[in-house]
């Protein structure tokens, strides 16, 4: 279930980047931008994921897991 949530969240990020015509940044900038977008638009992402996944708890867990993965990638990468 977590993989489905992560995939759905990644699709949301990719769709937004494509719509605004974002250039492809380097890996560190990409991770920082994703983490910032996740925090800044948390409520929106939670609502969209809850519509796709069902329970709000799953959406919150997916967002938390995603943030932790991004945070560990930034600190170790």
N, CA and C atoms as a LAMMPS dump frame, in Angstrom:
ITEM: TIMESTEP
0
ITEM: NUMBER OF ATOMS
231
ITEM: BOX BOUNDS ff ff ff
-5.0000000000000000e+02 5.0000000000000000e+02
-5.0000000000000000e+02 5.0000000000000000e+02
-5.0000000000000000e+02 5.0000000000000000e+02
ITEM: ATOMS id mol type element x y z
1 1 1 N 0.828 -1.19 0
2 1 2 C 0 0 0
3 1 3 C 0.876 1.259 0
4 2 1 N 1.987 1.216 0.716
5 2 2 C 2.85 2.402 0.759
6 2 3 C 3.417 2.727 -0.614
7 3 1 N 3.749 1.684 -1.389
8 3 2 C 4.299 1.927 -2.718
9 3 3 C 3.265 2.617 -3.604
10 4 1 N 2.015 2.184 -3.506
11 4 2 C 0.947 2.812 -4.282
12 4 3 C 0.807 4.279 -3.89
13 5 1 N 0.869 4.552 -2.592
14 5 2 C 0.758 5.93 -2.115
15 5 3 C 1.932 6.77 -2.603
16 6 1 N 3.135 6.224 -2.527
17 6 2 C 4.317 6.952 -2.976
18 6 3 C 4.227 7.226 -4.477
19 7 1 N 3.777 6.227 -5.237
20 7 2 C 3.632 6.39 -6.679
21 7 3 C 2.601 7.463 -7.007
22 8 1 N 1.491 7.459 -6.291
23 8 2 C 0.456 8.476 -6.513
24 8 3 C 0.987 9.866 -6.192
25 9 1 N 1.734 9.986 -5.097
26 9 2 C 2.298 11.276 -4.717
27 9 3 C 3.32 11.746 -5.745
28 10 1 N 4.151 10.849 -6.217
29 10 2 C 5.155 11.211 -7.217
30 10 3 C 4.478 11.699 -8.507
31 11 1 N 3.371 11.049 -8.87
32 11 2 C 2.626 11.477 -10.063
33 11 3 C 2.095 12.901 -9.891
34 12 1 N 1.616 13.22 -8.701
35 12 2 C 1.139 14.582 -8.439
36 12 3 C 2.272 15.583 -8.643
37 13 1 N 3.462 15.283 -8.089
38 13 2 C 4.613 16.176 -8.239
39 13 3 C 5.014 16.306 -9.708
40 14 1 N 5.067 15.167 -10.419
41 14 2 C 5.464 15.198 -11.822
42 14 3 C 4.475 15.99 -12.664
43 15 1 N 3.181 15.807 -12.401
44 15 2 C 2.159 16.548 -13.141
45 15 3 C 2.296 18.047 -12.92
46 16 1 N 2.523 18.455 -11.68
47 16 2 C 2.677 19.884 -11.38
48 16 3 C 3.91 20.455 -12.073
49 17 1 N 5.019 19.734 -12.025
50 17 2 C 6.246 20.22 -12.657
51 17 3 C 6.055 20.347 -14.163
52 18 1 N 5.364 19.392 -14.758
53 18 2 C 5.119 19.44 -16.2
54 18 3 C 4.22 20.622 -16.569
55 19 1 N 3.203 20.886 -15.764
56 19 2 C 2.266 21.974 -16.05
57 19 3 C 2.941 23.338 -16.01
58 20 1 N 3.889 23.513 -15.09
59 20 2 C 4.542 24.821 -14.991
60 20 3 C 5.781 24.908 -15.876
61 21 1 N 6.107 23.823 -16.576
62 21 2 C 7.253 23.827 -17.48
63 21 3 C 8.572 23.926 -16.75
64 22 1 N 8.667 23.273 -15.615
65 22 2 C 9.874 23.344 -14.803
66 22 3 C 11.049 22.689 -15.52
67 23 1 N 12.191 23.327 -15.431
68 23 2 C 13.414 22.741 -15.965
69 23 3 C 13.854 21.607 -15.053
70 24 1 N 14.64 20.709 -15.579
71 24 2 C 15.112 19.581 -14.783
72 24 3 C 16.308 20.041 -13.95
73 25 1 N 16.141 20.109 -12.629
74 25 2 C 17.245 20.547 -11.771
75 25 3 C 18.178 19.387 -11.451
76 26 1 N 19.304 19.694 -10.796
77 26 2 C 20.166 18.603 -10.367
78 26 3 C 19.507 17.875 -9.198
79 27 1 N 20.073 16.758 -8.793
80 27 2 C 19.429 15.877 -7.808
81 27 3 C 19.181 16.57 -6.47
82 28 1 N 20.147 17.323 -5.96
83 28 2 C 19.985 17.977 -4.662
84 28 3 C 18.875 19.026 -4.713
85 29 1 N 18.837 19.802 -5.777
86 29 2 C 17.78 20.804 -5.92
87 29 3 C 16.417 20.138 -6.055
88 30 1 N 16.377 19.021 -6.763
89 30 2 C 15.13 18.288 -6.952
90 30 3 C 14.596 17.781 -5.617
91 31 1 N 15.454 17.195 -4.801
92 31 2 C 15.03 16.695 -3.49
93 31 3 C 14.559 17.836 -2.593
94 32 1 N 15.293 18.936 -2.596
95 32 2 C 14.902 20.081 -1.782
96 32 3 C 13.563 20.645 -2.248
97 33 1 N 13.384 20.744 -3.562
98 33 2 C 12.13 21.27 -4.115
99 33 3 C 10.957 20.354 -3.781
100 34 1 N 11.152 19.049 -3.889
101 34 2 C 10.086 18.111 -3.543
102 34 3 C 9.72 18.21 -2.071
103 35 1 N 10.733 18.299 -1.224
104 35 2 C 10.475 18.398 0.213
105 35 3 C 9.739 19.696 0.538
106 36 1 N 10.148 20.785 -0.072
107 36 2 C 9.476 22.07 0.153
108 36 3 C 8.036 22.034 -0.336
109 37 1 N 7.819 21.45 -1.505
110 37 2 C 6.47 21.341 -2.046
111 37 3 C 5.595 20.469 -1.154
112 38 1 N 6.167 19.415 -0.638
113 38 2 C 5.431 18.52 0.251
114 38 3 C 4.962 19.262 1.498
115 39 1 N 5.829 20.065 2.08
116 39 2 C 5.482 20.814 3.292
117 39 3 C 4.514 21.958 2.975
118 40 1 N 4.816 22.714 1.933
119 40 2 C 3.995 23.886 1.603
120 40 3 C 2.569 23.527 1.198
121 41 1 N 2.4 22.409 0.542
122 41 2 C 1.076 22.026 0.022
123 41 3 C 0.545 20.759 0.7
124 42 1 N 0.904 20.567 1.961
125 42 2 C 0.538 19.344 2.685
126 42 3 C -0.967 19.069 2.637
127 43 1 N -1.777 20.06 2.935
128 43 2 C -3.228 19.869 2.966
129 43 3 C -3.786 19.45 1.619
130 44 1 N -3.296 20.074 0.564
131 44 2 C -3.744 19.734 -0.785
132 44 3 C -3.355 18.305 -1.15
133 45 1 N -2.106 17.958 -0.86
134 45 2 C -1.64 16.595 -1.163
135 45 3 C -2.408 15.558 -0.357
136 46 1 N -2.673 15.874 0.905
137 46 2 C -3.411 14.933 1.75
138 46 3 C -4.807 14.693 1.191
139 47 1 N -5.47 15.742 0.774
140 47 2 C -6.819 15.608 0.204
141 47 3 C -6.811 14.781 -1.076
142 48 1 N -5.864 15.074 -1.948
143 48 2 C -5.796 14.343 -3.223
144 48 3 C -5.456 12.877 -3.009
145 49 1 N -4.511 12.6 -2.111
146 49 2 C -4.166 11.206 -1.833
147 49 3 C -5.313 10.471 -1.166
148 50 1 N -6.019 11.131 -0.275
149 50 2 C -7.154 10.495 0.401
150 50 3 C -8.233 10.123 -0.615
151 51 1 N -8.427 10.952 -1.613
152 51 2 C -9.404 10.614 -2.659
153 51 3 C -8.964 9.387 -3.449
154 52 1 N -7.658 9.236 -3.649
155 52 2 C -7.153 8.093 -4.421
156 52 3 C -7.032 6.83 -3.577
157 53 1 N -6.638 6.985 -2.316
158 53 2 C -6.341 5.821 -1.479
159 53 3 C -7.485 5.383 -0.587
160 54 1 N -8.335 6.307 -0.209
161 54 2 C -9.422 5.984 0.715
162 54 3 C -9.237 6.716 2.028
163 55 1 N -8.831 6.012 3.076
164 55 2 C -8.721 6.642 4.393
165 55 3 C -7.691 7.78 4.445
166 56 1 N -8.034 8.815 5.184
167 56 2 C -7.121 9.945 5.372
168 56 3 C -5.845 9.502 6.077
169 57 1 N -5.97 8.52 6.972
170 57 2 C -4.785 8.02 7.68
171 57 3 C -3.737 7.491 6.707
172 58 1 N -4.168 6.818 5.666
173 58 2 C -3.225 6.296 4.671
174 58 3 C -2.53 7.436 3.943
175 59 1 N -3.28 8.47 3.641
176 59 2 C -2.694 9.626 2.965
177 59 3 C -1.657 10.297 3.863
178 60 1 N -1.992 10.481 5.141
179 60 2 C -1.051 11.094 6.08
180 60 3 C 0.202 10.242 6.229
181 61 1 N 0.025 8.927 6.312
182 61 2 C 1.173 8.031 6.456
183 61 3 C 2.059 8.073 5.211
184 62 1 N 1.431 8.106 4.046
185 62 2 C 2.196 8.177 2.801
186 62 3 C 2.999 9.472 2.728
187 63 1 N 2.389 10.578 3.123
188 63 2 C 3.096 11.858 3.114
189 63 3 C 4.24 11.869 4.114
190 64 1 N 4.007 11.299 5.291
191 64 2 C 5.071 11.242 6.292
192 64 3 C 6.222 10.362 5.808
193 65 1 N 5.905 9.197 5.269
194 65 2 C 6.952 8.312 4.752
195 65 3 C 7.743 8.983 3.635
196 66 1 N 7.031 9.68 2.768
197 66 2 C 7.693 10.372 1.666
198 66 3 C 8.618 11.46 2.19
199 67 1 N 8.15 12.229 3.171
200 67 2 C 8.988 13.283 3.741
201 67 3 C 10.248 12.683 4.37
202 68 1 N 10.075 11.602 5.12
203 68 2 C 11.23 10.977 5.767
204 68 3 C 12.224 10.443 4.739
205 69 1 N 11.725 9.865 3.653
206 69 2 C 12.623 9.38 2.602
207 69 3 C 13.357 10.538 1.935
208 70 1 N 12.642 11.611 1.654
209 70 2 C 13.287 12.775 1.052
210 70 3 C 14.304 13.393 2
211 71 1 N 13.954 13.477 3.277
212 71 2 C 14.853 14.058 4.268
213 71 3 C 16.119 13.226 4.411
214 72 1 N 15.98 11.902 4.433
215 72 2 C 17.167 11.056 4.564
216 72 3 C 18.014 11.121 3.297
217 73 1 N 17.387 11.307 2.142
218 73 2 C 18.135 11.439 0.893
219 73 3 C 18.925 12.737 0.86
220 74 1 N 18.341 13.799 1.402
221 74 2 C 19.026 15.092 1.428
222 74 3 C 20.203 15.048 2.392
223 75 1 N 20.018 14.444 3.569
224 75 2 C 21.085 14.439 4.566
225 75 3 C 22.191 13.45 4.225
226 76 1 N 21.868 12.344 3.538
227 76 2 C 22.898 11.363 3.211
228 76 3 C 23.433 11.523 1.802
229 77 1 N 22.651 12.172 0.94
230 77 2 C 23.027 12.268 -0.476
231 77 3 C 23.931 13.401 -0.704
